[in-house]
Amino acid sequence: MTVTGDLGLARFGFARARRHRRACGRRVLLVGRVGTGDIGDDVLLAEALRALGSDAEPRVLSHNPKLVEAVHRVRAVPASAKALLSSLCWCDAVVVVGESPSGRGWPFLVTACLASRREAAYLTVRGFAAMSPPTRRLRRFTGGRGVRTSFCDEIFARLPAASADCARGALAAAGVPAEGPLLLLAPKAMPDECHTLEQIRILGAAARAWGRHGGMVAGIAMSTHPDFGIDRTRRDEALLGEVSAQLAHDLPVIGPLLPPQLAKAVVGQAGAVVGARLPALAFAAAQGVASLGFPWEEQTAAFLARHGLPAVPERPLPGDAARWVDALRTVDPRSRVRIV
């Protein structure tokens, strides 16, 4: 298994395309849970498309092809068994981004690719230790067959951000005043509802502490739905609504369904980010924005630990939020962690 931050997709599928003497370029099929309104999957897809280069002819298999086409300007087809089989016959190589929608069919997909002399690759930001046991077994299967696997946090740094003007326009459209430093809140529902409620309480306390210093506070919704099979009533926007209830006023919310380049630019406009959404924390680290993360799920805890980023303790005290906000406001920009 090749585990690397270098995607190395510039010539992916080239060998098969050359064997078939095709003039129109490499045909690459991209498969994943894209088009579901999750910014993390959109970041992976955007970086994979960029890494493939302009001479590739990409096709994306998605349950929401219209959304994929609108966000990424790439051809997308509805996810179905028939579309998968026809796309496999069409393509020279397959890239799986994030978690494969084929689930336990991933070994079959890889076997079919390799048996027909097509290349296969897997791209994720989730480290091997942060995967569930069934997913680990699937990755071992692919690793034993020479499939290129990229576990990289650096895609958040490599992804080009939209212009600062676009970001300021998005913030203004959401009702965020352009005065004073901005604190962005990025919540995420946890499997343990007690953790979710504690997160909401801490975000509310952090927002009040930031406001006392004359700063602006807004929320950023990174996904249209919760993970872990949690009910949609616990989506990011709903959690930010509960933070608003604590503050007794409406909190401006940016997103969801933000293009990843715009989401990165919005985070770049912030003075600090506090939350549990890994893409928000990674965008902050990529741009030298101060952050505080909730390490209450394995992949986020692993990310924070890898980069030495500040994290909320397991049992925070009532007065901790104000102290954390003071630390975020006074941190030396030169000492902030950057993913490069």
Disulfide bonds with the S-S distance in Angstrom:
none
